[in-house]
């Protein structure tokens, strides 16, 4: 395994995305004078309080929460706090929401592939190219906007910009994602993610021949200071967070590996950065591999120019299944999303043009 990379990073500029919201407020109402009380969860260790509140209620800006803090309407463990105060697991934060939200999310008539729905949850098969919730410069075409259009009832504990959103997948990652219809359900699901009792299984096509049939990757990760869009493996400490992934090589070819991935934690870009750390980045991962597609010429030597074609034009990563306890009945449920057409096409091309390679077992 390659050496850990170390890169200085300013924790104030880190935006911890991609994790479940597990601090649950009591029926938040925008502009209410009633205080909201939350208990800080593990994921928020060391965050500034203004950043923490913005993450809980993303339809309010950090500036809006800074105004509330400045007015003395935020306390931690019973004491009024400053904006620079950091929160830690177990802290009790009491606060009032700003008087008006910074933004609203328009409903958008975007098709959604629903795998399952009942009175508590919605399970979808997310398409490639769809952002889960609005972010900087991306307020339209999101899953959150599509959910607003298709469903009348969604949890709002994470704010209107993330109504129903319990966890997320990257824009170009396809597959299973669960949505909550009310705040109690949202809290239950978030707690399961936090306790790591949710079982997640992915499929990926990676560059190179991964040596071992199976292994457990355990590292710390944080945002790279060289490229703020990327995560990186680093030494423990500071703003880093522990991350772990089990992998199992299903098929190995000359120059490629078809891999089963089971993340044990839920860090931003975890699977992508872990495979990059092994020096076997996911095929067509623009951010970590440097190429935005896989072409036929990548598989076939001396391919005539007229036969060139793009096999897949997004990262070859798919969330195959998700298993959790139903938040109302307690029944263990597992949902699967079939491999999408572009992934199957890429896998078929690798199988056709590259010979299989035996494993070197650990």
URTAGI-V814351 format. One record per backbone hydrogen bond with DSSP energy under -0.5 kcal/mol. CO is the residue of the C=O (numbers start at 1). NH is the residue of the N-H. If there is no record, write none. Layout:
co:CO nh:NH
co:CO nh:NH
//
This chain:
co:9 nh:11
co:10 nh:13
co:11 nh:14
co:14 nh:16
co:15 nh:17
co:20 nh:22
co:22 nh:24
co:23 nh:25
co:25 nh:27
co:29 nh:32
co:36 nh:95
co:38 nh:40
co:38 nh:93
co:40 nh:90
co:41 nh:44
co:42 nh:45
co:44 nh:47
co:47 nh:87
co:48 nh:52
co:49 nh:53
co:50 nh:54
co:51 nh:55
co:52 nh:56
co:53 nh:57
co:57 nh:60
co:59 nh:102
co:59 nh:103
co:61 nh:65
co:62 nh:66
co:63 nh:67
co:64 nh:68
co:65 nh:69
co:66 nh:70
co:67 nh:71
co:68 nh:73
co:69 nh:72
co:73 nh:96
co:74 nh:81
co:75 nh:94
co:76 nh:79
co:79 nh:76
co:82 nh:85
co:83 nh:50
co:85 nh:49
co:87 nh:46
co:88 nh:91
co:91 nh:40
co:91 nh:93
co:92 nh:77
co:92 nh:94
co:93 nh:38
co:94 nh:75
co:95 nh:36
co:98 nh:31
co:104 nh:106
co:108 nh:110
co:112 nh:114
co:113 nh:115
co:113 nh:125
co:116 nh:123
co:120 nh:181
co:121 nh:118
co:122 nh:124
co:122 nh:179
co:123 nh:115
co:123 nh:116
co:124 nh:126
co:124 nh:177
co:125 nh:113
co:126 nh:175
co:127 nh:130
co:129 nh:131
co:131 nh:143
co:132 nh:144
co:135 nh:138
co:138 nh:135
co:141 nh:131
co:142 nh:146
co:143 nh:147
co:144 nh:148
co:145 nh:108
co:145 nh:149
co:146 nh:150
co:147 nh:151
co:152 nh:154
co:155 nh:164
co:156 nh:159
co:158 nh:58
co:159 nh:162
co:160 nh:163
co:161 nh:134
co:162 nh:165
co:164 nh:166
co:164 nh:180
co:166 nh:21
co:170 nh:173
co:171 nh:129
co:171 nh:130
co:174 nh:319
co:175 nh:126
co:177 nh:124
co:178 nh:166
co:178 nh:167
co:179 nh:122
co:180 nh:155
co:182 nh:186
co:183 nh:187
co:184 nh:188
co:185 nh:189
co:186 nh:190
co:187 nh:191
co:188 nh:192
co:189 nh:193
co:190 nh:194
co:191 nh:195
co:192 nh:197
co:192 nh:198
co:193 nh:196
co:198 nh:200
co:199 nh:323
co:201 nh:320
co:201 nh:321
co:202 nh:261
co:203 nh:318
co:204 nh:206
co:204 nh:259
co:205 nh:283
co:206 nh:257
co:208 nh:210
co:211 nh:360
co:213 nh:249
co:215 nh:247
co:216 nh:218
co:217 nh:245
co:219 nh:243
co:220 nh:234
co:221 nh:241
co:222 nh:232
co:227 nh:224
co:227 nh:230
co:230 nh:224
co:232 nh:222
co:233 nh:5
co:234 nh:220
co:237 nh:240
co:241 nh:221
co:243 nh:219
co:244 nh:264
co:244 nh:265
co:245 nh:217
co:246 nh:262
co:247 nh:215
co:248 nh:250
co:248 nh:260
co:251 nh:258
co:252 nh:357
co:253 nh:255
co:253 nh:256
co:255 nh:208
co:256 nh:253
co:257 nh:206
co:257 nh:259
co:258 nh:250
co:258 nh:251
co:259 nh:204
co:260 nh:248
co:261 nh:202
co:262 nh:246
co:267 nh:270
co:269 nh:273
co:270 nh:274
co:271 nh:275
co:272 nh:276
co:273 nh:277
co:274 nh:278
co:275 nh:280
co:276 nh:279
co:277 nh:2
co:281 nh:207
co:282 nh:285
co:283 nh:316
co:284 nh:286
co:285 nh:289
co:285 nh:290
co:286 nh:290
co:294 nh:311
co:294 nh:312
co:295 nh:298
co:296 nh:299
co:296 nh:300
co:299 nh:301
co:300 nh:303
co:304 nh:307
co:305 nh:308
co:309 nh:296
co:309 nh:311
co:312 nh:294
co:315 nh:317
co:316 nh:205
co:317 nh:174
co:318 nh:203
co:318 nh:320
co:319 nh:176
co:320 nh:337
co:321 nh:201
co:322 nh:335
co:323 nh:199
co:324 nh:333
co:326 nh:330
co:331 nh:326
co:333 nh:324
co:335 nh:322
co:340 nh:344
co:341 nh:345
co:342 nh:346
co:343 nh:347
co:344 nh:348
co:345 nh:349
co:346 nh:350
co:347 nh:351
co:348 nh:352
co:349 nh:353
co:350 nh:354
co:355 nh:254
co:359 nh:361
//
